[in-house]
Structure formats: structure tokens, C-alpha cells
Amino acid sequence: MCWLQKLSHATSTNMTQENPEKAPVILWINDLPGYTCLKGVFLETGPFYVDDDNKLVERNSTWTRSHSMLYIDAPVGTGFSFADSEDAYANTNGDDANEIYEALTQFFTLFKEFQPNDFYLAGEVWAGNSMPYIGKKIDAENGNAAVKINLKGLIMGAPYLDILQFRKEDFYYSLGLINAMQKMEFKEAVDKVFALLEQGKEDEAFTMASSVNLGPESLTAKLTGFTDTHSALTTMNPPEISKFTKFVDSKEVHNYLHTGLHKFVATNLVVFSHFSKDIFKKHTGPLMELLDKNYKVLIYGGQFDILVTPDKLEEVVYNLKWTKSGDFASAPRKVWRVNGDVAGYTQSVGNFAYALVRNAGNYAIMDQPEWTTDLVEKFIAGKDF
């Protein structure tokens, strides 16, 4: 299922657009395999949200202010995309990259007017490790492809890139979410995940890892009391999630999108389980290759993210090795301000930038929409933060 929100001239709540025909195109990718990317339309980067009356309301801060946004539910089995058999489900980031590349070539064939525009990949969490594979696929195919994709860079929100990011106990303890005894309990649970991996029991490790981190029945939820384990700023799932799923799965929307009787699946855990082996791999290699080829990369994370904790994300960032990694390590950390307020902190060199978004959890765009929009607009425009 593919959605396009074309950049349009501004309403009273948005700034005027001078040249929408040449605006960059951004593909927004879902945060986990099996989770619909349409959450991005209604909760994060899109032009509207669903209110309490199940009506669409224009968003004050949106990425469509400066860009044309493309949303594709992939891999198959997510959202309105479906297959007749689980055998058709993707199992790796490579499979997912092939699916998305095929969808993109079809899109730019049908909508030729967008093909010359700058193109970016964007998304959160798991999208952060799938994007480099998609970017690598585009880069490899562009030389001989009939339809070339004008990829310029990647925008990665709280990306999961390395298994070391499973270690969250130190950050939880620093926030006071757990005490010293609970910190040891959490560490022992994660140690079991690594022990299962060493024994080659990847399926059991996947089940154990999920029980530690994800959902209201997880160890994280048990120790913290949170039913949602994305942010230290809130204990429950954002109510906007149930609002948008109700809206999208309504008869009116089905008719508008010509989806027939196919049910909208916001979360397909079977699709997610197909990636159980990929979860425990290190995914920084393709990212470093793209950096060395001078593609632009922005990585940002939330100050109070308890799903992809900022301490481990920073460790992953500093462990990246590419031609300018030494320059990045010595680059100054700057205070980033929006309208006079401190929005966060940035560090950058050449084609790479890293930002910490203040007062934000895993859903940084939801928590700080104006600030994250400013961050992305400046990154794409090549302006200082």
C-alpha cells in the first residue's frame, strides 16, 4: 500500500512554499517490521491528525511543509499490504530492500515528475537498520537502471543498529526507573539473551529479548510500571494510535482507498517474527559504506527514549568508522535552538550529523514536532543547526 502526500502551497498555519514541484521527496518507513508506516502520516510527519470526533485536522508542524512525503507499507503483511501465504513474507533486511526498491521504481515510473527531485529515506528504530540496505540497493542499481532514484541521504530517528543497544539497565538506573537490585535483574535477563545466542538458539533468544523490552507484559514494564515502553515521559500508549487505526480501518477510508474488504493490520507480529535472526546482527556496515560514498546521514534520538536509549545510541555513533569518523569525534557539540529555546544538541562533520532532541522519548517527532521539523529542514537544506 502506497500513500503520497504531495507538497502543496501553504495554508494559514504553514509557511508559503516557493517551489513545490522541486521539493525533495522523503520515503517514510515503519519503525518495526510488521508495523504500519501510516502511523507516520497521522501521528508524526504527515499533514493531519485524527481528533476525538474521528475527523481529520491539519497539523501545525509537518514535514509536508517543505517536502513531498511518500509512505509505503512494507514488508508485505503490514497495513493494507498482504500475501496469500507467510512464505511470501520477507525474512531479512535484504528481502525488505528488494521489495521497497521494486515499489520505488514503479512509483517513479508512474509519477515521472518526482523522479528528478532529491530523494531521502527516513524512519525510526528498525527503519534505521533497514534504510542503509535500501540505500545500498539503490546505489548498486542506479548505474544501469532504467529508472534512476536520486538518493541523497538518510534520516534515522533512534535507529537500532547494534545488539549492544539491548543493554539498557545503566540508563534506566540513571533515570531512577529501577534500583540497584532491579538493575542486576535486568542485566541478568539480557545476559540470558546473549547466552542463548552463543548456543545458536536464535528463536529462543528472540522470544527472551521481546519479553525483556517490548509491550505491557515485558520485564521493562514490570519493573517500571509503564504499559508503554518507549519513553520515560509517559507511561501509556499515546491515545492517538487507537484514533488513527480506527479511522484508517473505517468503511469510508476503505472505499476511498479501494482496498475492498481487506482489513487494515496496524501490527503484524508474524511479520516481525520473520526478522528474528536479523535482530541479532550488527547493521552498521552498509551505513558506513554509504557515508564513505558521501550520502548525507542524520541520526537523532530522544533524551528520554527508553526503547533506544541515548547512551547506547551515542556509543554506536562513535563506533562508526568511515573516512571522516576521526573529524566527527573531535567536532564540537553545539547547543541547537529553535525560536530561542534549547531544542537539543548537535554534532556534525561533512555529510554526517548527530542530534539529541531535548524532552523527547522514542516518538521524538510526536513529543517535539516543531523542533524535529526544524532539524530535518535544516539538514536537508544544508544549513547549520
BELDAVEN-V504088 format. One record per residue. N is the residue number from 1. SS is DSSP state (a for helix, b for strand, c for the rest). PSI is psi in whole degrees, -180 to 180 (NA if undefined). NEAR is the number of other C-alpha atoms within 10 Angstrom. Layout:
n=<N;N>
ss=<SS;SS>
psi=<PSI;PSI>
near=<NEAR;NEAR>
This chain:
n=<1;2;3;4;5;6;7;8;9;10;11;12;13;14;15;16;17;18;19;20;21;22;23;24;25;26;27;28;29;30;31;32;33;34;35;36;37;38;39;40;41;42;43;44;45;46;47;48;49;50;51;52;53;54;55;56;57;58;59;60;61;62;63;64;65;66;67;68;69;70;71;72;73;74;75;76;77;78;79;80;81;82;83;84;85;86;87;88;89;90;91;92;93;94;95;96;97;98;99;100;101;102;103;104;105;106;107;108;109;110;111;112;113;114;115;116;117;118;119;120;121;122;123;124;125;126;127;128;129;130;131;132;133;134;135;136;137;138;139;140;141;142;143;144;145;146;147;148;149;150;151;152;153;154;155;156;157;158;159;160;161;162;163;164;165;166;167;168;169;170;171;172;173;174;175;176;177;178;179;180;181;182;183;184;185;186;187;188;189;190;191;192;193;194;195;196;197;198;199;200;201;202;203;204;205;206;207;208;209;210;211;212;213;214;215;216;217;218;219;220;221;222;223;224;225;226;227;228;229;230;231;232;233;234;235;236;237;238;239;240;241;242;243;244;245;246;247;248;249;250;251;252;253;254;255;256;257;258;259;260;261;262;263;264;265;266;267;268;269;270;271;272;273;274;275;276;277;278;279;280;281;282;283;284;285;286;287;288;289;290;291;292;293;294;295;296;297;298;299;300;301;302;303;304;305;306;307;308;309;310;311;312;313;314;315;316;317;318;319;320;321;322;323;324;325;326;327;328;329;330;331;332;333;334;335;336;337;338;339;340;341;342;343;344;345;346;347;348;349;350;351;352;353;354;355;356;357;358;359;360;361;362;363;364;365;366;367;368;369;370;371;372;373;374;375;376;377;378;379;380;381;382;383;384;385>
ss=<c;b;b;b;b;c;c;c;c;c;c;c;c;c;c;c;c;c;c;a;a;a;c;c;b;b;b;b;b;c;c;c;c;c;b;c;c;a;a;a;a;a;a;a;c;c;c;b;b;b;c;c;c;c;c;b;b;b;c;c;c;c;a;a;a;c;c;b;b;b;b;b;c;c;c;c;c;c;b;c;c;c;c;c;c;a;a;a;c;c;c;c;a;a;a;a;a;a;a;a;a;a;a;a;a;a;a;a;a;a;c;a;a;a;a;c;c;c;b;b;b;b;b;b;c;c;a;a;a;a;a;a;a;a;a;a;a;a;a;a;a;a;c;c;c;c;c;c;c;c;b;b;b;b;b;b;b;c;c;c;c;c;a;a;a;a;c;c;a;a;a;a;a;a;a;c;c;c;c;a;a;a;a;a;a;a;a;a;a;a;a;a;a;a;a;a;a;a;c;c;c;a;a;a;a;a;a;a;a;a;a;a;a;c;c;c;c;c;a;a;a;a;a;a;c;c;c;c;c;c;b;c;c;c;c;c;c;c;a;a;a;a;a;a;a;a;a;a;c;c;a;a;a;a;a;a;a;c;c;c;c;c;c;c;b;c;b;c;a;a;a;a;a;c;c;c;c;a;a;a;c;c;c;a;a;a;a;a;a;a;a;a;c;c;c;b;b;b;b;b;b;b;c;c;b;c;c;c;c;a;a;a;a;a;a;a;a;a;a;c;c;c;c;c;a;a;a;a;a;a;c;c;c;b;b;b;b;b;c;c;b;b;b;b;b;b;b;b;b;c;c;b;b;b;b;b;b;c;c;c;c;c;c;a;a;a;a;c;a;a;a;a;a;a;a;a;a;a;a;a;a;c;c;c;c>
psi=<130;131;142;126;100;138;130;167;153;151;-170;-19;-9;155;154;140;128;-35;65;-27;-25;11;144;149;132;125;121;127;142;155;-20;149;131;-5;130;141;-10;-14;-35;-34;-47;-18;-19;-77;-12;177;-5;166;168;126;-175;-20;13;34;151;134;137;139;140;-38;120;147;-19;-5;-32;-3;158;125;134;133;123;122;108;152;171;140;2;140;-122;-4;140;165;157;-20;150;-21;-22;-7;145;151;-16;168;-31;-43;-45;-42;-40;-42;-49;-38;-42;-42;-40;-41;-37;-41;-50;-18;-43;-36;72;-24;-21;-16;-39;-16;153;143;135;149;138;152;-176;156;-110;-31;-29;-29;-17;-32;-45;-33;-39;-44;-40;-39;-46;-46;-42;-36;-25;-29;-39;5;144;-35;109;139;124;59;129;-30;-174;141;111;109;121;55;140;114;-17;143;-22;-18;-6;-21;101;-6;-36;-41;-43;-43;-40;-28;-8;15;-26;157;-176;-40;-43;-33;-42;-41;-43;-44;-42;-36;-43;-36;-38;-37;-47;-35;-42;-38;-42;-27;1;15;72;-37;-42;-37;-39;-45;-42;-44;-41;-39;-22;-40;-32;129;173;-13;5;166;-39;-46;-41;-44;-34;-22;0;135;-19;131;42;-24;143;-5;-16;148;-13;161;139;132;-21;-25;-49;-31;-46;-36;-39;-43;-49;-34;14;159;-39;-44;-40;-46;-41;-38;-4;43;-2;-140;3;125;141;127;100;-36;120;98;-19;-43;-45;-42;-25;-16;18;-35;-34;-27;-33;15;158;132;21;-19;-56;-33;-44;-35;-43;-38;-42;-22;9;23;145;141;129;126;129;155;161;144;-33;33;122;4;-51;90;143;-28;-44;-33;-43;-39;-43;-44;-45;-17;-8;136;111;-179;-26;18;-35;-42;-38;-43;-32;1;146;147;126;150;126;123;147;121;40;-10;149;113;-22;-153;140;154;131;157;132;-122;7;137;143;134;142;123;121;147;47;149;-149;-34;65;-35;-36;-41;-39;70;-41;-42;-45;-32;-42;-43;-48;-43;-41;-40;-49;-36;-9;26;159;147;NA>
near=<18;16;15;16;17;18;22;18;16;14;12;8;11;16;11;14;16;12;11;17;15;16;22;24;26;25;22;25;30;27;23;24;31;26;23;28;27;27;23;21;22;24;22;24;25;25;22;19;21;22;13;9;8;14;12;15;12;15;19;14;22;22;24;25;27;26;24;24;25;22;22;24;25;29;30;22;29;29;27;23;19;20;11;8;8;13;8;12;23;22;19;18;23;17;16;20;23;17;16;22;18;11;16;21;18;13;17;16;15;11;10;12;11;21;21;14;18;18;21;24;24;24;26;29;22;21;27;28;26;30;27;28;25;23;25;16;17;23;17;11;15;14;10;8;11;10;17;18;23;18;20;17;26;27;26;24;26;28;26;29;25;18;15;14;19;21;17;22;22;18;19;22;14;10;12;11;18;20;15;12;9;16;19;14;16;22;17;12;17;21;14;15;23;20;13;17;17;11;9;11;14;19;14;15;24;21;13;19;22;15;17;20;21;17;18;17;16;19;21;26;19;13;15;17;15;21;18;22;25;23;25;21;15;14;15;14;16;13;9;17;14;12;19;23;19;13;19;22;17;14;13;11;12;18;11;9;14;10;15;10;9;13;15;20;18;23;16;16;14;14;22;20;17;17;19;19;16;17;23;20;12;14;20;20;15;19;25;19;17;20;23;16;13;15;19;21;26;20;21;26;30;27;23;26;25;24;24;26;28;24;16;20;22;17;13;18;17;13;12;17;16;16;14;15;19;13;12;21;15;11;13;12;14;13;15;21;15;14;8;7;10;13;23;24;18;21;19;21;16;13;17;20;19;20;26;24;27;19;17;23;28;27;23;26;24;17;19;19;21;17;23;26;20;17;24;18;17;13;20;20;9;12;9;10;21>
